[in-house]
Amino acid sequence: MEFETNLRRLMKRFSKEVHEDTHKVHLLCLLANGFYRNNICNQPDLQAIGLSITPTRFTKVPPQDVDICYLSNLVKWFIGTFTVNADLSTNERDGLQTTLERRFAIYSVQDDEELVHIFLLILRALQLPTRLVLSLQPVPLKLSAAKGKKSSKEESTEGPGGSSETSSQVPENQTKPKTSRGTRQEDSSSKGTGSPSAKGKRSKAAAVGKKRREPSSSGEEEGKAGEQGKEIPGRAHGRELRVASRVSYKEESGSDKASSGSDFELSGGEAHHPSGEDSEPGPSRQRKAPQRTKAGPKSDSRTQRGNHPKHPGFPAASTSSSSSKSKKGKKMSSGGEQAEGGKAAGVNQWLEVFCEREETWLCVDCVHGVVGQPLMCYQYATKPMTYVIGIDNNGWVRDVTQRYDPAWMTATRKCRVDAKWWAETLRPYQSPLVDREKKEDLEFQAKHLDQPLPTVIGTYKNHPLYALKRHLLKYEAIYPETAAIIGYCRGEAVYSRDCVHTLHSKDTWLKQGRVVRLGEVPYKMVKGYSNRARKARLAQPELQDHNDLGLFGKWQTEDYQPPVAVDGKVPRNEFGNVYLFLPSMMPVGCVQLNLPNLHRVARKLDIDCVQAIIGFDFHNGYSHPVTDGYIVCEEYKDVLLAAWENEQALIEKKEKEKREKRAVGNWKLLIKGLLIRERLRLRYGTKSEAGAPHTDTGGGLSSDEEEGTSSQAKAASILAASWPQNRDAEEEQKPKCPKTKREKAAAAHLFPFERL
């Protein structure tokens, strides 16, 4: 069971690391794509085209006199000049630069992304410091948590007022569709019943209606469907009719096929009269004009460019780049609906222009005509907004998420990757204008301080500005004890995060080059888990729950004062070593020598030499010291260095002699082997060579017979050489004589088979 638990833990850890690496890689790919787009918008040819079409009243204003009024007028002219037409054709082989050149020629773009690129080219052609702001949408870092939040959000938002989302931001002069009133009356009647089952059915019906929601048809047919829903009683039938009231299944004629791209249409989308559409703000009208509608005929884009909007600052509707490509026939009732719930892909790119007069960056959303309103950019962007970067004219990158995301202090920081890794990634692209960056940081800080205190206790955990006592960690405490209370959250005192300090034990402070002053009392007592503390608790069971580790704050410590070496003796600690966690901890009158085996030379010369401890490594359940060189007195430095060099030369000489001796031994062994081989050949190979001539005396034989006799003679010679069978007979014929001592000594080095 324990093995299964550990294996499951390892698998979860591995999958988490893989998912985090995928998130990082996707983030880097999106960042590289932003660099590519920014580089294209720095091309001089494209900027020259953008400057040629800009009116003279904008080109005469110097960059230092640019303000928010100038930018508003420029955005108003740009929205009236360029239109968004999703039906424009694009060639996949053409690059972004070629595509933008064609868009300049026809004064029309395919999506919002191209619109932002063209406006960026115009601003940089006017010599204005401009950033391309991108809201990156990588793979979520916490996929499961994101799904859970999304489902809970949908359950809370989808309810009795599900149909009111389409008509929330419709202008007053536009008539509301009849079905919305019908559904509202049905919801109010079902709300009057007060039964929980009716509420559940109503929420389910709203959810089904949202899933099947599409661009609307005419208001008359939807009104009839809503009236039918009123007439039929019964909860089950009412639920079905409420769903049917939002969707109309209409078969269009051949002439109307161009106006609608789907069989399902939203009840409040296109049911407006053309006169109501003319009363919409300018940006919204320019975005919708290129699309064909049922009420109005096809219009020319040139005539639409001549009409200027009446209210350029009003956030008008626009279709996003992704939705315009996939659903060309679908129209949103208002831009607020798209940004309110974050369910559709929003506008994830806009611009920032540096205003030298005010010394601040102003956000410019040329899609909706918004200038200097970061909150509106957040509303129109895709949720969640986790990474917002700005790339300026020189390619320097700045993370500006804090300017746009109102939930930066609470939820957004938890959905981002490790802050150190992200800062290290953007460090090569950091702007050299340090003063401007510092002013921007102060602006972010002032914005966060102006926000009210959170009302949920969970948001105070790891909050960068505020803290509660319940969220303090084991080694954290609030100092001073009389710290000012900023406010209260459900009866709990809220303190500033500046009052939260990290405490350490004496050993930990020593690793940082600080020691606790004499007479200081521990500011906090906790339960220690070192090996000494564990052994003490095992020896005395009554101390199991006793807090035995004292913690001190930085205000209770002082800088470490290294000891002084006296009479050639290095000052040591209680373990006989020298703590050298920092260079400032070097004992006075001592030096560090990083030479191997220096203590052996010092022992021979009777010189004090101590190992230097630079840290500890925790593995195998214990803490192991990490050493780096030796500490010796400064007066013995030269003597030790000379002795160590002589020792190394002597060691090298011995190693060389050892290698030579080994080589000579190997050569001796090889020569002896060759001599033995030659001796064996002479002793056992003579008879086979002598018997070879007798086999050649077979004159007058045919070629076949000669071949047979030669092969037989060769086999006999091989057999005689490999195993001489007449050895015993030869030994019997030879007279045996006793061996002398000299012969025995000469035969001592022979092999056993040579002595036979």
N, C-alpha and C positions, 0 to 999 in steps of 0.2 A: 504493500500500500504506500509506503514511504517512497519507494522507487518510482511508482507511478506519479505521485505528487511532484516529485522533483523533475521527472521527465516532462510533465505538463507545464511546469513552471519554465523550464528551459525552452520549450516550444513557443510559449507565449512571449517570452523575452525575445526570441529570434524573430518571430513575426512582427513584433513591435519595432525592432531595429530595422527590418526590411521596409516596413511602411514609412518609418521616419526617413530612411535614405531615399525612398521614392519621392517623398514630399520635397526633400532638398534638391534632388535632381530636377524635378519639375519646376521648382522655383528658379533654379539656375537657367533652365531652358527659356522660361518666360523673360528672365532678365536679359538673356542674349537676344531674344526677339525685340525687346525694347531698344537695345543698343543698335540693332539693324535699322529699325524704323527711324530712330533719331538721326542716324548717319545719312539716311536718304533725305531727310528734311534739312540737311545741311548742304545739299548740292547747290552750287552757285547757279546752274542753269534753271533749276526749278524756282529758286528765290528771285531770279531775274524775271521770270514769267509772272510770279506773284506780284512783284513790284510794278510791272507794266500795267496791270489791270487795276491797281489801287488808285483811288481818286487823289487829286493833288492836294486837297485840303488835309489829308492825313499824312502825306509825305513831307509837308512843310514844317510839321511840328517836330522839334528836336527831342531826342529820347529823354533828356532830363526834365522836360516839361510834361511828360505823360502822366495822366492821373486817371481816376476811375471814370470820369465823364468822357474822356477821350476814348477809353476802351469800350464804354457802352455805345458810343456812336459808331465805332468801328465794327462792333458786333452787329449792330442794327443794319449797317450797310451790307455786311457779309451775309447775313441771313436773308436779306432781300435780293441778293445777287445769285447765290448758289442754292440749288434745290437738291433734294434727295429723291432719287428715282431708283427703286429696287429692281426695275426691269432692265436696267442697263446691262449690256453683255460685257463679259470679261474673258480675256484670253489667259489660260493658265500658263502659257509659255512666256508671257510678258511679265517683266519685273514690276516692282512697285513704282519705280521712277517713270517707266513708260506709261503705266496706268494713270499716274497723277498728271502727266503731260496731256493725256487725252481728256481727262476731267477738266483741266483748265480750258481746253478748247471749246467744250460744250457747256461750261458753267453749270455742271450738274455732276453729282456723285452717286455712287450706288448705296453706300451705307454711312453710318456716323463716323466710322474710323477714317475713311477717306476725307470726310468733311473736316475732322480735327487736323489731319495732316496738311490740308490745303491752308487752313487758317494759321497753322504753325509756320508754314513757309512764308506767309504774308507778314507775320509779326517779326520773324527773323530777318526778312528783307528790309523791314523798317529799322533794323539795328536795335531791337529791343531784347534785353535778356529774358529769354523765354524757356520754360521747362515743359517737357512733355511728361505729363503726369499719367501714370498707369496704375490701375487697381488690379494687381495680380491675383489670379484665382487658381492656385495650385490644388493638388489633391489634398483634401482635409487631413490635418495632422492627427486628429482624433476622430476617426470615422464613426465609431459607434456612438460616441457622445453627440456628434453632430446630428446623427439620425434621430436620436432620442429627443433632442431639443426641437427638431423640425416637426416630429410627429406631435409632440405636446403643444407646439405653437399652432399647428393646424387644427387640433382639437379645440383649442381655446378661441381661435378666430372664426372657425366655421360654425355658425350657429344660426339663430333666428335672423340675424342681419346679414346673411351671406350675400343676398342679392343687392344690398345697398352699397356694396363696394364699387359697382360700376357707375353709380350715379353720385358718388361722394364729391367729386370735384368738377361736375359739369357746370358750365356758366349758367347764369340766371335766365338769359334770353333763349336758351335751348329748352325745348319742351321735353318732359320726361316721358318715357314710354308707359303705356297703359299696364303692361304686365308687371312692372315694378310696383304699381299701386295695388294690383291684384294680389301679388305675392305678399306685400306688406299687410294687406287686410287679412289674408289667410294666416299669416304668422301671428297677427294680433289676436285673431279668434282662437287659434290653437294655444296661444299663451294664456288666454283667459281660462281655459280648462284647468290649468294648474297641475295636471297629472304628469308624473315623471316619464311615463311611457310616451306621452305625446312629445315631450321635449326630446327624447331619444330619437323618435322617428323624424322629428323635424331636423335634428342635426344630421342624421343620415341622409335625408333628402337634400340638404344643403351641400353635403359632401359629394353626392352623386351629381348634383347640378354643376358643381365646380369642375368636376372631371370632364363633363360633356359640354363645357362651355366653349363656344366658337363665335365667329363674327355674326352679328345679328341680321335678321331680315327686317321687313317692314313692320311698323308698330301696329298696324291694324290686325294682322293675323295673330300676333302675340297677344293682343288685347282679347281677341276671341278665345284663345286658349286659356287666358286668365279667367274670363267669365265662365267658361265651362268648369274650371276648377272650383268656382264658388257654388255652382248649382249642385254638383254631386256631393252628397253627404258621405260621412264615413272617413275614418282616419287613414285607412289603407289606400282608398281611392284618392283622398286628398293629397297624400304623399306622392302618388304617381303623377297626379295632375300638376303638382308644384314643380316637379322635374320637367314635365312636358311644357309648362308655361315658359320656361327659360329657353327651350330649344324648339325650333320650328323646322320641320322636314319639308323643304320647299324645292320643287323642281323648277329650275329656271329655264327660260327659253334660250335659244342660241345667241340672241343679242345681249342677254344678261349674263352669259357665262364669263365674260371678261371682268365683270364687276365683283364676282365672288368666286373664291377658289375652293370652297368646301360646301357640303350639304347642310351643315349645322351652322347657325348664325346666332350671335348673342342678341338678346332682346333690346339692349340699350346701346348698341354700338353704332349702326348705320341708319337707325330709324329717325334721324334728324332731318329737318327740312334744309334745303340748300341755303335759305336765308339765314338759318341758325349757324350754318357752317361758316358763312361769310363774317359773322360777328365774332368768331374766335380770334384769339391773339395771332399776331403775325407769324411768329415762328411755327406755331402749330399748323397754320394754314399752308405755309411753305412746305412743311414736311408732308402733308397729306395731298397736296395739289397734284403731284405726278401720278397718283394712283387713280384708277378709274372707279367711279362710284355709280350707283344706280340712278341717283337723282340728277346728277349733273353730267353733261357730255365731256368728252375728252378735250383737254385744254392744252395749249402750247406752253412749254416751259419758258419761252422768251417773254411772254406776256406776264407770267407770274413773277419774273425777276424784277419787273418794273414796279410791282406793288410793294410798298414798304410797310412793315408792321406798325401798328399804333402803339403797342406796349412792349417794347423790347425787353424790359426787365422781368416780365411775367414768365414764370416757368411753364412753357407750353409743351405739348405732347410731341413725342417723336418715337419712331420705331427703332429698336436697337439693331446693330449690325447682324447679330445672329438670328433674331426673329424675322428680320426682313428677308433674309436669304431662304430660310426654311418655310416660312408662312407668308408668302407675298400678298395673299388676298386678305389677311387678317388685319384688323385695325383695333387699336386700343381706344377706349372712350376718353381717357385722359392720361397724361404722363404720371400723375400722382398715383393712379392705380397700379402702375407698373413698378413704381418705386416703393409704394407703401408696404406691400407684403414681401417684396423681394423674390417673388415666385417666377418672374420672367427675367431673362437676361437684360441687364440694364446697360447704361453707358459707362464703360470702364476706362475711358480715356478723356482727358480734358487738358487744359493748359494753365500755366502760372506765369504771370508777367511781373518782373521786379520793378516796382515804382520807386525811382530814385528820390523823388520829392518826399515821400513818406517813409522810405527805407523799409519797405515790406513787400512781401509777395502777395499778389492778388490773383485769385483763381478765376479762370474764364472758361465757361462752358458755352461754346459756340453752337451746340446742338439745341439747347433750350434757351439760349439768350441770357444766361446768368453770369453776373460779374460781381466778384467780391462777396459771394455767399457760399461758404464751404458746406454749410448744412444742406443746402439744396443739391450740391454735387453728391453728398452722401445719400440723399433720398433717391436720386436717380440711378445710383450705382447698384451693382449686384451685391447681394448680401450672402455671406458675411464679408465685411471689408477687413481683411487681415494685413495685407501688405500693399501700401501705396507709396510708390517711389516717383521721384521727379528727376529727369535727365535734362541738363541744361545744354547750352550751345556747345560747350567744350567737352561734353561727355561725362561731366561730374555727376555723381548720383547722390541723392539725398532722400532719406526715409521721412516722408511727411504724413504718415498715418495719423499722428496725433492731431494734425490740423483738421481732419475731416471726420474721423470716427468719434462719436460722442461716448462710446463704450470702451474707449481705450484703457481707462484706468481699471476696469473691472473684468470684462469678458474677453476682450480682444487679445490682451497679452497672454492669456492662457491658451489661446488657439495658435500661437506662433511658435516657431522653432526656437531653439536655444539662442538667447540674446547674444552670447559671446560668439557663436558661430556666424550669426547674421552680421554682426559688427565686423568680424574678421573678413567676411566675404566682401563687404562694401568698402573696406579700408583702402584698397588700391584705387578706388574711384572717388575718394573724398576730395572735396573742393579745397584749393589752397587759400581761399578767402575765409580766414579763420574768424575775423571780426563779424562778418555777415552771418556765419554759422552760429556764433555765440548769441547774437541778437535774436536769431530765429529760435534758439533754445529757450531764451528768456521769454519769448512770446508764447511758446508752448506751455511753459511753466505757469505764466500768469493766467493762461486760459484754464488750466486745470485747477488753479486755486480759486478761480471765480465760480466754479461749479459748486452746487450745494452738496452737503454731506449725503452719502448713500443712506437709504432707509432699510436696506436688507443687511442682516448681520453677516451673511456669507460673503458679501462683497468686500468686507474689511480684511479678509484673510489675504495676506501678501499684498495688500494695497500699498502703493508707493508713497502715499501721503498720510494716511491715517492708520491707526491700529487700535485693537481692543486687547485687554489683558487675557482674555480667554484664548486668543490666537498666538500668544507668545510661545516660542519654542523652549526647549529644555535649557539652552545656553543663552537665552535672551531675558532681558529685564528692562524695566522703565527707570530711567535715571534723569533727573533727581526724583526722589519719592514725592516731592511736592510739585510735580510737573503740571503745567496748565492743562485744564480740560477744555477741549475745543467745543465739544457738544455731547449729546447723549443719543444713543440709539436703543430704543426699547429699554430704557433704564440703565444701560451700561455706558460708562464713561468712555469717550473717544479721545485718544491722545494723538499727538503728532508723531509721524514716523521718525522724526529726528530725535525723539526722546527714547527710542528703542535702541539699546546698545547690546553688543555681543560680549558675553563673558567667557573667560577661559580659566583653566587651572594654572597653577604655578609652572608646571612643566611646559604647558602650551605657550604661556607668555615667554618662557625662556627661549623657546624655538623662534620666537619673533624678535629676540634681542632685547627683552624687557624683563625686569624682575619686580616682584611685589615688595613694596616698602615695608619696613619693619613696623610692627604694631597694627597693621591693617587687618580688619575683620572681614571674613568672606561676605560678599554682598548677597550670595545665594548659595544654598546647600542642595546638592543633588546626589543621586545614587550613581556611584562610579562603577564602571565595567572593565577596569584594567585587570591584568592577571593578579596583581597584588591584592586588589579589592576582592576579587573572587576567592582567592585563597583565604583571606581574612574572614569572609562570610562563611566559608566551609568550616573553618576552625571554630567559629562562634555562631551557631545557628540563630541565636537571639538577635543578631545584627542583620538579618535578611532584608528587612525593610528600613534599615537605617541609612540616612543620607550622610555619606562619609566623604564626599568630594566637595571641597570648597571652591567656589568660583569668585573671580575678582574682575572688576572692570578696569578699563584703561586708565581711568582717573586714579586708580589705586596703585599704579605701577610707575616705574621710572626706567630710564635707559640702563642697560647692562654695563657695568664698569669692569673691564677685564682685569685679572690679577697681574702682578708683576713677578717676573722670574728673578730668583735670588740665588747667587752662588752656583750658577750653571744648572739649576734644577727647574724643570718645567712644572708650573702649578697644575695640579690634576684635580678632577672631581672625585666623588666618593667611589666611583668605579675604576679609577686609575686611568681615565681617558681625558681628553680635552674636547669640550663641546665647541664646535665651530660652525654653528648654523648660519651665521652671517660673518662677513669679513671683519666687522667691527668687534667681534668677540675674540679676536686673536690676542693671546696674552702679551703684555708689554715686554719687549726684549726678546721675542721669539719670532721665528719664521716657519713657513710651511714648505716642505720639500716633497714633491710628488715623485719619489724614486722607489722602485720596487726593492724589497728586502733591505731597506736602509737600516732597520733595527738590528740586523745581524752585524753589520759593520760597526754600528754604534756600540753594541755589546762588546765587541773585541777591543774597542778603544776606550771602553768604560765612560761613554758619553750618554747623558740622559736623552732618551728619544721616546715620544709618546704618540700613539695613533690619534688622528683627528676624526671625530664623529661629526658628520655633516647632516645626518637625518636618520630616519628609521623606516624600515620596510616591513609592512604587515603581510605575512603569508604563513600558511600552515598553522593558523591559530595563534601565532606569537609575533612579537615585535622584534625584529632583527636590526641591529645597528648597521649603518652604511658608512664606511670609512673612505677617506680620501687623503692619502699621503701621511706624513709624520710631522710632528711639531718638535723643533729643536731650538736650543738657545742660539741667538744670532752670532755669538763669538765662536761657535763651533761649526758654523756653516761651511766655511772654506775647507776646514780639515776633513769634514765628513764627505764633502764633494770629491776631494782628491782621493781619499781612501776608497770611496765607492767606485771611482773610475779605475783605480788600481785593482780593486776586487773584480770588477767586470772584465778587465783585461786578462787577469789570471783565470777567471772562469772561461773566457773565450779561448785562451790557450789550451786549457785542459780539454775543452770540447773538441778543439782541432786535433790534439793528440789522440783523443779517443776515436775520432773519425778516421785518422790515418791508420791507427792500429787495427781498426775494424776492416779497412780496405786491404791492408797487408794480409790479414788473416783470410779474407775472402780469396785473394790471389793465391795464397798457399794451398788452400783447399782445392781451388780449380787446378793448379799444377799437379798436385798429388793425384787427383782424379784422372788427369791425362796420362800421368806416368803409369798408374795402375792399369789403365785401358791398354796402353802400349805393351805392358808386360804380359797381360792376358792374351793379347794378339800373338805375341812371339811364342808364348808357351803352348797355346792350344791351336794355333793356326798354321804351324809348319807342316804337319802331316797332311793336311788337306791340300796344301800347295804342292807338296811332293808327290802326292797321288794323282795329281791332275795330269802329268805327262803320260802315264801308263794308259790312260783312257784314249789317248790320241793315236795309238798304234793299231788302228783298224783299217789298214789300207785295202782298197778294192771293194769297199762297201758302197751301196747306193746312197742316194741322198736321204731317203727315208730312214734307212738303217743307221746312217751317221747321226741323224737328228735324234733317234731313239737312244743310241749309246751315249751321246753327249748329255742328254737330259738325265739319264741314269747316273752318269759319272758326277754330274753336278749335285744330284740328290744325295749320292754317297758322300761326297766331300762335305756337304752341309751337315749331314748326320754325324760324320766323324768329327767335324769341328765343334758341333753343339754338344755332343756327348761322347767322348772317347771311351770306347768299351774295352780297350786293351790296356787300361791303366794298371790293373792288378798284375797282368802278365809282365809288364815292364818293370814294375816294382819288385816282383819276385826274382827277375833276372839280375837286378842290381844288387851288389853286396851291401848289406847293412853295416854301417860303421857308427859308433857313438858320436854325438854332436858335442863340439867344444863350447865353452862359454862365449867365445866370440861369435860363433854361429847363432847361438841362442839369442844373444843380444841383437844381432843383425836381423833375426826373424821376429823380433818382438813387435815391430810396427806393421807386419804383414797381416792381411785378413786371414780368417780361419781357412777358407778354401785355398789360399796360397800356401799354406803350411803343409798341405797334403802331399 
